[in-house]
């Protein structure tokens, strides 16, 4: 019981410490990523498969890297768990909305209205195995990303002053590995078992997806670095950081 109380206190303290806009953007990005994952991207290569969820996936990892740098890997993982719970709740609400009798605005056309209405319902309803696969993949990749980011940052910080170079290296390494884990776990759970993908397709698509998402991280990481440095300068989250340090945790 005491452990539950301590965890609840730490969670409340963390949510009060992380800037609200970051938490909101993180949660909304996960919800939007899962919705956009229903639309595949047309590519000229049969061995490459990407979906529109990639528009937000890189942002999710960049936000985790920023939180890890300031608050530590445990905080970033806790934020991921909270976001996942909210995402599951939203998935339930969307499912309820999809089974309520009614018509979508886009279905009011001369022909094919019923088909469009059913397609939209199915899109927002989703499927259980896609939700399961994305949830497991997200948690696994979050833990991997946050731990590697912190370990690389700790190792590099011993050798030189903390600067953008260190932030970039720890972010690029953790993002590539984390994104690969995310894509691979999802491919193994969903694509391999339900879509008939071969292991070669799973590995190739996981790698290509990780490379593309890494490129996005490279482009936008300077913004993430400036924001995280501003947090340090303004002592954002000092109460949580002091609490974790007092408990002997990792920052």
LINLINRA-V252754 format. One record per residue. N is the residue number from 0. RES is the residue in one small letter. SS is DSSP state (@ for helix, = for strand, . for the rest). PHI is phi in degrees with one decimal (* if undefined). Layout:
N,RES,SS,PHI / N,RES,SS,PHI
This chain:
0,x,.,* / 1,x,@,-63.6 / 2,x,@,-65.8 / 3,x,@,-65.4 / 4,x,@,-63.8 / 5,x,@,-65.3 / 6,x,@,-65.1 / 7,x,@,-63.4 / 8,x,@,-62.2 / 9,x,@,-65.1 / 10,x,@,-64.6 / 11,x,@,-62.4 / 12,x,@,-65.2 / 13,x,@,-65.6 / 14,x,@,-63.6 / 15,x,@,-77.8 / 16,x,@,-91.7 / 17,x,.,-71.2 / 18,x,.,-50.9 / 19,x,@,-56.7 / 20,x,@,-66.4 / 21,x,@,-69.7 / 22,x,@,-61.5 / 23,x,@,-64.1 / 24,x,@,-65.1 / 25,x,@,-63.3 / 26,x,@,-66.4 / 27,x,@,-63.8 / 28,x,@,-65.9 / 29,x,@,-65.9 / 30,x,@,-62.9 / 31,x,@,-65.8 / 32,x,@,-61.1 / 33,x,@,-67.4 / 34,x,@,-69.2 / 35,x,@,-71.3 / 36,x,.,-65.2 / 37,x,.,-73.5 / 38,x,.,-110.3 / 39,x,=,-82.9 / 40,x,.,-97.2 / 41,x,.,-73.0 / 42,x,.,-127.8 / 43,x,.,-78.8 / 44,x,.,-115.6 / 45,x,.,-70.7 / 46,x,.,-85.9 / 47,x,.,-116.0 / 48,x,.,-134.1 / 49,x,.,-134.4 / 50,x,=,-123.5 / 51,x,.,-71.6 / 52,x,.,-62.7 / 53,x,@,-64.3 / 54,x,@,-59.8 / 55,x,@,-110.1 / 56,x,@,-61.3 / 57,x,@,-65.2 / 58,x,@,-65.9 / 59,x,@,-59.7 / 60,x,@,-71.3 / 61,x,@,-64.2 / 62,x,@,-64.4 / 63,x,@,-63.3 / 64,x,@,-64.3 / 65,x,@,-65.5 / 66,x,@,-66.5 / 67,x,@,-61.8 / 68,x,@,-62.9 / 69,x,@,-90.0 / 70,x,@,-111.8 / 71,x,.,99.9 / 72,x,@,-68.3 / 73,x,@,-63.3 / 74,x,@,-64.2 / 75,x,@,-65.0 / 76,x,@,-69.4 / 77,x,@,-62.2 / 78,x,@,-62.3 / 79,x,@,-65.1 / 80,x,@,-64.9 / 81,x,@,-60.7 / 82,x,@,-63.9 / 83,x,@,-65.3 / 84,x,@,-61.3 / 85,x,@,-65.6 / 86,x,@,-63.2 / 87,x,@,-65.0 / 88,x,@,-63.4 / 89,x,@,-65.1 / 90,x,@,-62.6 / 91,x,@,-64.9 / 92,x,@,-64.6 / 93,x,@,-67.0 / 94,x,@,-63.9 / 95,x,@,-60.8 / 96,x,@,-62.6 / 97,x,@,-74.7 / 98,x,@,-95.2 / 99,x,.,-70.4 / 100,x,.,-58.3 / 101,x,.,162.6 / 102,x,.,-124.5 / 103,x,.,-76.9 / 104,x,@,-57.6 / 105,x,@,-69.7 / 106,x,@,-85.3 / 107,x,.,-83.1 / 108,x,.,-129.2 / 109,x,.,-67.0 / 110,x,.,-139.5 / 111,x,.,78.9 / 112,x,@,-62.8 / 113,x,@,-64.4 / 114,x,@,-64.6 / 115,x,@,-63.5 / 116,x,@,-62.7 / 117,x,@,-65.5 / 118,x,@,-63.7 / 119,x,@,-66.9 / 120,x,@,-59.3 / 121,x,@,-66.9 / 122,x,@,-65.0 / 123,x,@,-76.6 / 124,x,@,-72.2 / 125,x,.,71.5 / 126,x,.,-127.2 / 127,x,@,-63.0 / 128,x,@,-74.5 / 129,x,@,-69.4 / 130,x,@,-63.8 / 131,x,@,-63.4 / 132,x,@,-62.6 / 133,x,@,-68.2 / 134,x,@,-68.5 / 135,x,@,-63.3 / 136,x,@,-62.8 / 137,x,@,-66.0 / 138,x,@,-66.1 / 139,x,@,-61.1 / 140,x,@,-68.8 / 141,x,@,-64.0 / 142,x,@,-60.6 / 143,x,@,-61.4 / 144,x,@,-59.8 / 145,x,@,-66.7 / 146,x,@,-68.5 / 147,x,@,-66.1 / 148,x,@,-58.0 / 149,x,@,-67.9 / 150,x,@,-65.1 / 151,x,@,-64.7 / 152,x,@,-63.2 / 153,x,@,-65.6 / 154,x,@,-67.1 / 155,x,@,-71.8 / 156,x,@,-65.7 / 157,x,.,-72.7 / 158,x,.,-97.9 / 159,x,.,-160.0 / 160,x,.,-66.8 / 161,x,.,-68.4 / 162,x,.,-146.4 / 163,x,@,-63.6 / 164,x,@,-57.5 / 165,x,@,-67.8 / 166,x,@,-59.7 / 167,x,@,-65.3 / 168,x,@,-62.4 / 169,x,@,-64.4 / 170,x,@,-73.5 / 171,x,@,-67.0 / 172,x,@,-64.5 / 173,x,@,-67.0 / 174,x,@,-65.8 / 175,x,@,-62.0 / 176,x,@,-68.0 / 177,x,@,-62.8 / 178,x,@,-67.0 / 179,x,@,-63.2 / 180,x,@,-61.1 / 181,x,@,-59.3 / 182,x,@,-65.6 / 183,x,@,-70.7 / 184,x,@,-62.3 / 185,x,@,-63.4 / 186,x,@,-63.4 / 187,x,@,-69.9 / 188,x,@,-76.5 / 189,x,@,-102.3 / 190,x,@,-62.6 / 191,x,@,-70.0 / 192,x,@,-84.9 / 193,x,@,-108.5 / 194,x,.,-107.5 / 195,x,.,76.4 / 196,x,.,-66.8 / 197,x,.,-81.3 / 198,x,@,-64.1 / 199,x,@,-63.0 / 200,x,@,-62.8 / 201,x,@,-61.6 / 202,x,@,-68.2 / 203,x,@,-62.5 / 204,x,@,-68.5 / 205,x,@,-65.0 / 206,x,@,-69.6 / 207,x,@,-64.4 / 208,x,@,-62.5 / 209,x,@,-65.3 / 210,x,@,-65.5 / 211,x,@,-63.3 / 212,x,@,-69.1 / 213,x,@,-65.8 / 214,x,@,-59.9 / 215,x,@,-62.7 / 216,x,@,-63.3 / 217,x,@,-61.6 / 218,x,@,-66.8 / 219,x,@,-102.2 / 220,x,@,-61.1 / 221,x,@,-58.3 / 222,x,@,-67.4 / 223,x,@,-61.8 / 224,x,@,-65.6 / 225,x,@,-63.0 / 226,x,@,-66.1 / 227,x,@,-65.9 / 228,x,@,-67.8 / 229,x,@,-65.5 / 230,x,@,-60.3 / 231,x,@,-64.1 / 232,x,@,-62.0 / 233,x,.,-95.0 / 234,x,.,56.7 / 235,x,.,-66.0 / 236,x,.,75.9 / 237,x,@,-59.9 / 238,x,@,-62.4 / 239,x,@,-67.2 / 240,x,@,-62.0 / 241,x,@,-62.9 / 242,x,@,-64.3 / 243,x,@,-67.5 / 244,x,@,-62.5 / 245,x,@,-65.9 / 246,x,.,-86.2 / 247,x,.,78.3 / 248,x,.,-81.1 / 249,x,.,-97.4 / 250,x,.,-125.4
